[in-house]
């Protein structure tokens, strides 16, 4: 190749093409400034191969080397590493808020503590006037409200557990769907790059899927020399050699009281083990946290039932005399928070509420006669005084102490979950800002590139027009 108008024209043509490509890249960056997961692209140019002449070496213009996306793998890994615990803390913060709403403490109307206080206040009033029908009616009504409050809270805990179980299933399905999309993107990326084409947008989509997966659970991934990534989660390999090889499944199991969630490999049956992520937060809440508070509530209800019934069985109703029937003089029925209620005798008549102590005598025929002293309030007082009796934790805590400790523990755990989520979100935000400073689109910077490539395109066009004029001059000579 020698020096001539043709070579100069070719330089101008290449310059037009290069600057037009630069305008395309800058415009595409600007268009995707708000596109989630989009990585800023940069046009890489290189000088064309020069040629030698007796007069020296002359350039032949510019060539487009590549359009590469700006991405820092180390920062990506940091974002995903810190994104995982954020997902766990946010799920726990959400669940703890719902737990606080369920227990509704402190509440002047609907909380267990308030209803418990009113129940024992009613028993004190009853002890002061054990023969009053209206006071007996109020006591029964308050006892009914207390039992319904306890059952309602237990039912809401069960419903919350069921909701979380559904969310666990959804997260497992989401993991499987993400793994499937990553496998599909692996094929497209490898096919495109193996023939020398750019796969920037496909790689952005794959990275975005990894970001989403990192919110759900710990994800381990590695790109191979074939330009595909292998993915494993919780000890289960989902994508291997670029293809989806397995999936996860969720099953419900019972511990005898609660339904729990278990995640395993659908094909291998290997247990899914994770130490962080949204799925870990949901599993902890359903399998540990909610069962713990149900157990606390059950112990509260079970103790209330047994303590009141043990005293009430030693008393007699308002009539002062009745035939003794085994276990027919209970105040409460049920065994725990799920089935606590009033006995059929109490529901039938308020006169069956015992205030007087049971007196057993034998009549002339040898039969045992059950009676009580009119106006006696010994049993009513004993039941009323249960409020301040040390019963729980090896007789070191009262009912109020035990329930206050339960609510206090819930408040502390809820606050810790909120604080952990806030701190972790700050860390993730810092790393995302760092990634955005590298991979994100800056409109000011892109507008500068836009003007630069515009000016370059105008100058290249000037080269073409100048060569055209020189051709005309040559032709007209």
FIVO-933372 format. One record per atom (N, C-alpha, C): residue in one letter; x, y, z. Coordinates in steps of 0.2 Angstrom, whole numbers, plus 5000, padded with zeros to 4 digits. Layout:
AXYZ/...
***
This chain:
X500449945000/X500050005000/X500450065000/X500350114996/X500750174995/X500350234998/X500650284998/X500250355000/X499850374994/X499250384995/X498850414990/X498150434993/X497750464988/X497050484990/X496650424993/X496750364990/X496350314992/X496550294999/X497150295001/X497350275008/X497150325013/X497150395011/X496850445015/X496050435016/X495750425010/X495050405011/X494850355016/X495250295015/X495150245020/X495250265027/X495750305028/X495850325035/X495250365038/X494950405033/X494350445035/X493750395036/X493750345032/X493150295032/X493150265039/X493850235041/X493850205047/X493750255053/X493950315053/X493750365058/X493050375059/X492650375053/X491950385053/X491650325057/X491850265055/X491650205058/X491750205066/X492350215068/X492550215075/X492150265079/X492150325076/X491750375080/X491050365080/X490750335075/X490050315075/X489950255080/X490350215081/X490350155086/X490350185093/X490850235094/X490850275100/X490150305102/X489850335097/X489250375098/X488750315100/X488750265097/X488250205098/X488350185105/X488950175108/X489150145114/X488950195120/X489050265119/X488850315123/X488150325124/X487850315118/X487050325118/X486750265121/X487050205120/X486750145123/X486850145131/X487450175133/X487550185140/X486950235143/X486850285140/X486350335142/X485650305142/X485550265137/X484850235137/X484750185143/X485250155145/X485250105150/X485450125157/X485450195158/X485650225164/X485250195170/X484550185169/X484150155174/X483950085174/X484350045170/X484249975169/X484549935174/X484149895178/X484449855183/X484949805181/X485549805184/X486049755182/X486549775176/X486349835173/X486749855167/X487449875169/X487949855165/X488649875166/X488849925161/X489149975163/X489350025158/X489849995153/X489750015146/X490249985141/X490750035139/X491250015137/X491850055134/X492050035128/X492150075123/X492350065116/X493150065117/X493450015114/X494150005114/X494450015107/X494850055106/X495150075099/X495850055099/X496050035093/X496850025092/X497050055085/X497650075084/X497850095078/X497950045073/X497750055067/X497750005061/X498549995060/X498649935057/X499349915055/X499649965050/X500149995052/X500450045048/X500850015042/X501050055037/X501450025031/X502050065030/X502550025028/X503250055027/X503250085020/X503650135019/X503850165013/X504550185013/X504850205007/X505550235007/X505550295011/X505050325012/X505050395016/X504850385023/X504750325025/X504550315032/X503950275033/X503750265040/X503150225041/X502550275042/X502050255039/X501350295039/X500850255042/X500450285046/X499850255049/X499250245044/X498850195045/X498250175041/X497550195044/X497550225050/X496950245053/X496850205059/X496250195061/X496050165067/X495550105066/X495650055071/X495249995071/X494849985077/X494249955077/X493849945083/X494149875086/X494349885092/X494649815095/X494049785098/X493649815103/X493149785106/X492649835109/X492049805112/X491649845116/X491649805122/X491949825127/X491949785134/X491549815139/X491349775143/X490949805149/X491449815155/X491249865159/X491649885165/X491449845171/X491749795173/X491549755179/X492149735183/X492049745190/X492549725195/X492349655198/X492649605197/X492449535200/X492449535207/X493049575210/X493149575217/X492549605221/X492349665218/X491849705221/X491149665220/X491049635215/X490449595214/X490449545219/X490949505221/X490949455226/X490849485233/X491149545234/X490949575241/X490249595241/X489949625236/X489249635236/X488849575238/X488949525234/X488549465235/X488749425242/X489349435244/X489449405251/X489149445256/X489049505256/X488749545261/X487949545260/X487749535254/X487049535252/X486649475255/X487049425256/X486749365259/X486449375266/X486949395271/X486649405278/X486149465278/X486149505274/X485649565273/X484949525272/X484949485268/X484349445266/X484049415272/X484449375276/X484249345282/X484049395287/X484349445289/X484149495294/X483549525292/X483449545286/X482749575283/X482149535284/X482249465283/X481749415284/X481549415291/X482049405296/X481949405303/X481649465306/X481849525303/X481549585305/X480849585304/X480649565298/X479949565296/X479549515300/X479849455301/X479449405305/X479349435313/X479949455315/X479849485322/X479349535323/X479249585318/X478749635318/X478049595319/X477949545315/X477349515315/X477249475322/X477749445325/X477649415331/X477449465336/X477749525336/X477549585341/X476849605340/X476649605334/X475949625333/X475449565335/X475649505335/X475249455337/X475149455345/X475749455348/X475749465355/X475449525358/X475449575354/X475149645355/X475249665362/X475849665364/X476049695371/X476549755370/X476449805375/X475949805380/X475249835376/X474749805378/X474049825375/X473549835381/X473149885381/X472649895386/X472049855385/X471949825379/X471349795377/X471449725375/X471949705371/X471949635368/X472549595370/X472949615374/X473549575376/X473349525381/X473749475381/X473649415386/X473749445393/X474249485394/X474449515401/X473849555404/X473549595400/X472949635402/X472349585404/X472249545399/X471649495400/X471849455406/X472449435407/X472649395413/X472549435420/X472749495420/X472649535426/X471849545427/X471449555422/X470749565423/X470449495425/X470649445423/X470449375426/X470549375433/X471149385436/X471249375443/X470949435447/X470849495444/X470449545447/X469749525448/X469449485443/X468849465444/X468749415449/X469249375450/X469249315455/X469349355462/X469649405463/X469749445469/X469049475471/X468649505466/X468049525467/X467549465469/X467649415466/X467249355467/X467349335475/X467949335477/X468149315484/X467849355489/X467749425487/X467449475491/X466649455492/X466349435487/X465649425487/X465449355483/X465649305486/X465549235483/X464849215481/X464349245484/X463649225482/X463349275477/X463749325474/X463449365470/X463449335463/X462849335460/X462749305453/X463049345448/X462949415449/X463249455443/X464049455443/X464349455449/X465049445449/X465249375446/X464949325448/X465049265445/X465049265437/X464549305435/X464449305427/X465049345424/X465249405428/X465849445425/X466449395425/X466549355430/X467149315431/X467149265425/X466549235424/X466549185418/X466649215411/X466349275411/X466549315404/X467249335403/X467549355409/X468249375409/X468749305407/X468549255411/X468849195409/X468849165402/X468249175399/X468149165392/X468549205388/X468549275389/X469049315385/X469749295386/X469949275392/X470649255392/X470849195388/X470349145389/X470549085385/X470549095377/X470049135375/X470049155368/X470649195366/X470849235370/X471449275368/X472049225368/X472149185372/X472749135372/X472649095366/X472049065364/X471949025358/X472049065352/X471849125352/X471949175346/X472649185344/X473049195349/X473749205348/X474049145346/X473949085349/X474149025346/X473949005339/X473349025337/X473149015330/X473549065326/X473649125328/X473949165323/X474749145323/X475049115328/X475649095327/X475749035322/X475248985322/X475148935318/X475048965311/X474649015310/X474549045303/X475149075301/X475549105305/X476149135303/X476649085301/X476649035304/X477148975302/X476948945296/X476248945294/X476048915288/X476248965282/X476149025284/X476349075279/X477149075277/X477549065282/X478249065281/X478448995277/X478048945279/X478148885275/X478048895268/X477548935266/X477348945259/X477948985256/X478149035260/X478749075257/X479349035256/X479448985261/X480048945260/X480048905253/X479448885252/X479348845245/X479448895239/X479148955240/X479249005235/X480049015234/X480449025239/X481149035238/X481448975235/X481248915237/X481548855234/X481448855226/X480848875225/X480648875217/X481048935214/X481148985218/X481549045215/X482249025213/X482548985218/X483248955217/X483248915211/X482748865210/X482748825205/X482748865198/X482248915198/X482148955192/X482748995190/X483149025195/X483749065194/X484249015191/X484348955194/X484848905192/X484648885184/X484048885183/X483848865176/X484048925171/X483948985173/X484049035169/X484849045168/X485249035173/X485949035173/X486148985168/X485948925168/X486148875164/X485948895156/X485348925155/X485248945149/X485649005146/X485849045151/X486249105149/X486949075148/X487149025151/X487848995150/X487948975143/X487348935140/X487348915133/X487448975128/X487049025129/X487049085125/X487749115125/X487949125131/X488649165132/X489149125128/X489249065130/X489749015126/X489649015119/X489049015116/X488949015109/X489149075106/X488949135109/X489149195106/X489849215106/X490249205112/X490949215113/X491349175109/X491149105108/X491549065105/X491649075097/X491149115095/X491249145088/X491449215087/X491749245093/X492049305093/X491549365094/X490949345095/X490449405096/X490449425104/X490149485105/X490049515111/X489449485115/X489549465121/X488949445125/X488949485132/X489049545131/X489049595137/X488349595140/X487849595136/X487149605139/X486949535143/X487149485140/X487049415142/X487449405149/X488049425149/X488449425155/X488149465161/X487849525159/X487449565164/X486949535167/X486549495162/X485949465165/X486149405170/X486749375168/X486949315172/X487149345179/X487549395179/X487749425185/X487149455189/X486649475186/X486049495190/X485749435193/X485749385190/X485449325192/X485849295199/X486449305198/X486949285204/X486749335210/X486649395208/X486549445214/X485849425217/X485349405213/X484749385216/X484749325220/X485149275217/X485249215221/X485649225228/X486149275228/X486449285234/X486049315239/X485449345238/X485049365243/X484649315246/X484549255243/X484149205245/X484649155250/X485249145247/X485649095251/X486349105249/X486849075253/X487549075251/X487649035244/X487949075239/X488049045233/X488749035231/X488948985229/X489648965227/X489648965219/X490049005216/X490148995208/X490849005206/X490948985200/X491548985197/X491548985189/X491849035186/X491849035179/X492348985176/X492248945171/X492748895168/X493048925162/X493448895159/X493848915153/X493348915147/X492748875148/X492248875143/X491748935143/X491948985147/X491549045148/X490849025151/X490748975155/X490148955158/X490348955166/X489848965170/X489948965177/X489548905180/X489848875185/X489548815189/X489348845196/X488748825198/X488448855204/X488248795209/X488348815215/X488148765220/X487848805226/X487348775229/X487048815235/X486948765241/X487048775247/X486948735252/X487148665252/X487748655249/X488048585248/X487748545242/X487348585238/X487048545232/X487248585226/X487548545221/X487748575215/X487148575210/X486948645208/X486448655204/X486648655196/X487148695195/X487348705188/X488148675188/X488248625183/X488848595183/X489048595175/X489648615173/X489848615166/X489348655162/X489148705165/X488648755162/X487948735161/X487748675164/X487148645163/X486748635170/X486148635170/X485748625176/X485748555177/X486048525183/X486048455184/X485648435190/X485348475194/X484948455200/X484548515202/X484048505206/X483648555209/X483548545216/X483148595220/X483048585227/X482248575228/X482048545233/X481348535235/X481248545242/X480648565244/X480448585251/X479948535253/X480048505259/X479448465262/X479348485269/X478748475271/X478548485278/X478548425282/X478848435288/X478948385293/X478648405300/X478448355304/X478148375310/X478548355316/X478648395321/X478948375327/X478448355333/X477848345331/X477348325335/X476848385338/X477148445337/X476748505339/X476748555333/X477348565330/X477348615325/X477548575318/X477348605312/X477548595306/X478148625304/X478648595302/X479348625301/X479448615293/X479948655291/X480148655284/X480848625283/X480948575278/X481548545277/X481748555269/X482348575268/X482448585261/X483048535259/X482948495254/X483448445251/X483548445244/X484048415241/X484148405234/X483548365232/X483248385226/X482648345224/X482848275221/X483448275218/X483648215215/X484148175220/X484548205224/X485048175228/X484748165235/X484348205237/X484048195244/X484548225249/X485048255247/X485548285252/X485248345255/X485348355262/X485048405265/X485348475263/X484948525263/X485148585261/X485448625267/X486048645267/X486348675273/X486648745271/X486348795274/X486548865273/X486648905279/X487048945279/X487148985286/X486949055285/X486649075279/X486449145279/X485949155273/X485649205272/X485149225266/X484449225269/X484049245264/X483349245265/X483049185267/X483249125264/X482949065265/X483149045272/X483749055274/X484049035281/X483549075286/X483449145285/X483049175289/X482349145290/X482049125284/X481349095285/X481349035288/X481848985287/X481948925290/X482048935298/X482448975300/X482548995307/X481849015310/X481549055307/X480949085310/X480349025310/X480348985305/X479848935305/X480048875310/X480648855310/X480848795313/X481148805320/X481248865322/X481548875329/X481248935332/X481148995329/X480849045333/X480149045335/X479749025330/X479049015331/X478848955336/X479148905335/X479048845340/X479248865347/X479848905347/X480048925354/X479448965357/X479149015354/X478649055357/X478049025358/X477848975354/X477248925355/X477348885361/X478048865362/X478148825368/X478048865374/X478348925374/X478248975380/X477448985381/X477148995376/X476349005377/X476048945379/X476248885377/X475948825379/X476048815386/X476648825388/X476848815396/X476448865400/X476348925398/X475948975401/X475248945402/X474948925396/X474248905397/X474148835401/X474648795400/X474648725403/X474648735411/X475148785413/X475248795420/X474548835423/X474248875419/X473648905421/X473148855422/X473048815417/X472548765418/X472648715424/X473248695425/X473348645430/X473248675437/X473548735438/X473548775444/X472848795446/X472448815442/X471748835443/X471348775445/X471448725441/X471048665441/X471148625448/X471848625450/X472048595456/X471648625462/X471648685462/X471248715468/X470548715467/X470248725461/X469548725460/X469248655461/X469548605460/X469348535462/X469148525469/X469548565474/X469448565481/X468848605483/X468448635479/X467948675481/X467248655478/X466748685481/X466048675479/X465748735476/X465248725472/X464848785469/X464448825474/X463948865471/X463548905476/X463048875480/X462848815478/X462348775481/X462548745488/X463248735488/X463548715494/X463448635495/X463148605490/X463048535491/X462948495484/X463348445483/X463248415477/X463548345477/X463348295473/X463648235472/X464348235469/X464848205472/X465548215469/X465548165463/X465748195457/X465948165451/X466648175449/X467048125448/X467748135447/X467948185441/X468348225442/X468548275437/X467948315434/X467448325437/X466848365435/X466848435438/X467348445442/X467348515445/X467948555443/X468248545436/X468748585434/X468448655432/X468948705432/X468748765429/X468848775422/X469448755420/X469748755413/X469748685410/X469648675404/X469748615400/X470348625395/X470648575392/X471148575388/X471848565391/X472348555386/X473048545389/X473548595387/X473448635382/X473848695381/X473548745378/X473948795374/X473648855372/X473148845366/X473248785362/X472848775357/X472148755358/X472048725364/X471348705366/X471048725373/X471348775376/X471148795382/X470448825382/X470048805387/X469348835387/X469048825394/X468348845394/X468048835400/X467648765401/X467648735407/X467348675407/X466548675406/X466248625404/X465548625402/X465148645408/X465348625414/X465048645420/X464948715421/X465548755420/X465548825421/X465148855415/X465148835409/X464748855404/X464048845405/X463848795408/X463148775410/X462848825415/X463248845420/X462948885426/X463548915429/X463448985431/X464049015435/X464048995442/X463448955444/X463448935451/X463948875452/X464148845447/X464648795447/X465348815448/X465448885448/X466148915450/X466248905458/X466748875459/X466848855466/X467248915470/X466948935476/X467248985480/X467348945487/X466948905490/X466948875496/X467348815496/X467748795501/X468148735502/X467648675502/X467848625499/X467448565499/X467448525506/X466948505509/X466848475515/X466548405514/X466948355515/X466648285514/X466448255521/X465748235521/X465548195527/X465148135525/X465048085530/X464748025528/X464048025532/X463548015528/X462848015531/X462647955534/X462047945537/X461847885541/X461847825536/X461747835530/X461747775525/X462447755523/X462947795525/X463647775523/X463947805517/X463447855514/X463647885508/X464047945509/X464547965505/X464948025506/X464548085503/X464448135507/X464148195506/X464648255505/X464548285499/X465048345498/X464648405500/X464948455504/X464548515506/X465148565507/X464848625508/X465248685509/X464948735514/X465348775517/X465048825521/X464848885518/X464148905519/X463948965515/X464349025517/X464549065511/X464949125512/X465649115512/X465849045512/X466649035512/X466949055506/X467549085506/X467849105500/X468549075499/X468749025503/X469349005504/X469648985497/X469348945493/X469548925486/X469648985482/X469149025482/X469149085477/X469749125479/X469949135485/X470549175487/X471149135485/X471249075486/X471849035484/X471949045476/X471349045472/X471449045465/X471649125464/X471349165467/X471549235466/X472249255468/X472549215473/X473249225475/X473749195470/X473449155466/X473949125461/X474349175457/X474049235456/X474349285452/X475049305455/X475149305461/X475749325464/X476149265467/X475949205465/X476349145468/X476949125463/X477449105466/X478049085463/X477949015460/X477949005453/X477748945450/X478248925445/X478448965441/X478848955435/X479648955437/X480048915433/X480748915434/X480948895441/X480748835442/X480848805449/X480648855455/X479948875454/X479648915459/X480048985461/X480249015455/X480649075456/X480249135452/X479749115448/X479449165444/X478649165445/X478349215445/X477549215445/X477349215437/X476649205436/X476449215430/X476649275426/X476549335430/X476749395427/X477549395425/X477949375430/X478649375428/X478849335422/X478549275422/X478649225416/X478449265409/X477849285409/X477549315403/X477949385401/X478149425406/X478549485405/X479249465402/X479549415405/X480149385402/X480049365395/X479549335393/X479449315386/X479349375382/X478949425384/X478849485380/X479549525379/X479849525385/X480549555385/X481049525380/X481049465380/X481549425376/X481349435368/X480649435367/X480449455360/X480649525358/X480549575363/X480749645361/X481449645359/X481849615363/X482649615363/X482849585356/X482549525354/X482649495348/X482449535342/X481849565343/X481649605337/X482049665336/X482249695341/X482749755341/X483449735338/X483649675340/X484249655337/X484249645330/X483649605328/X483549595321/X483549665316/X483149715319/X483149775316/X483849805315/X484149805321/X484849835321/X485349805316/X485349735316/X485749695312/X485549715304/X484949715303/X484749735296/X484949805294/X484949845298/X485149915297/X485849925296/X486249885300/X486949895299/X487249855293/X486849795291/X487049765285/X486849795279/X486349835279/X486149865273/X486549925272/X486849955277/X487350005276/X487949985273/X488149925275/X488749895272/X488649875265/X488049845263/X487949825256/X487849885252/X487549945255/X487550005251/X488150035249/X488650025254/X489350055252/X489650015247/X489649945247/X489949905241/X489549915235/X488849925235/X488549935229/X488650005226/X488750055230/X489050125228/X489750115225/X490150075228/X490850065225/X490750035218/X490349985218/X490249945211/X489949995206/X489450035208/X489150085203/X489650135201/X490150155205/X490650205203/X491050175198/X491050105197/X491550075192/X491050055186/X490550015188/X490149985183/X489550025181/X489350075185/X488750115184/X488850165178/X488250195176/X488350245170/X488250315174/X488750355172/X488750425174/X488550465168/X488050495169/X487750535163/X488250595161/X488550625166/X489050675165/X489650655160/X489850595162/X490450565159/X490250545152/X489650515151/X489350485145/X489250545140/X488950605143/X488850665138/X489550695136/X490050685140/X490750705138/X490950665132/X490850595133/X491050555127/X490650565121/X489950585122/X489550595117/X489850655112/X490050705116/X490250765113/X490950755109/X491350715113/X492050695110/X491950655103/X491450605103/X491350565097/X491050605092/X490650645094/X490250695089/X490750735085/X491250765089/X491750805086/X492250765082/X492350705084/X492850655080/X492450635074/X491850625074/X491450605068/X491450665063/X491350725066/X491350785061/X492050795058/X492550785062/X493250785059/X493350735054/X493150675055/X493250625050/X492850635044/X492250665045/X491850685039/X492250735035/X492650775038/X492950835035/X493550805031/X493850745033/X494350715030/X494050685023/X493450655024/X493150625018/X493050685013/X492750735015/X492550795010/X493150825007/X493750825011/X494350855008/X494650805003/X494650745004/X494850694999/X494450704993/X493750704994/X493350714988/X493450774984/X493650834987/X493850894983/X494450884980/X494950844983/X495550834980/X495450784973/X495050734974/X494850694968/X494550734962/X494150784964/X493850824959/X494350874956/X494850894960/X495350934957/X495850894952/X495950834954/X496350784950/X495950774943/X495350764944/X494950744938/X494950804933/X494850864936/X494850924932/X495450954929/X496050914931/X496650944928/X496750924921/
***
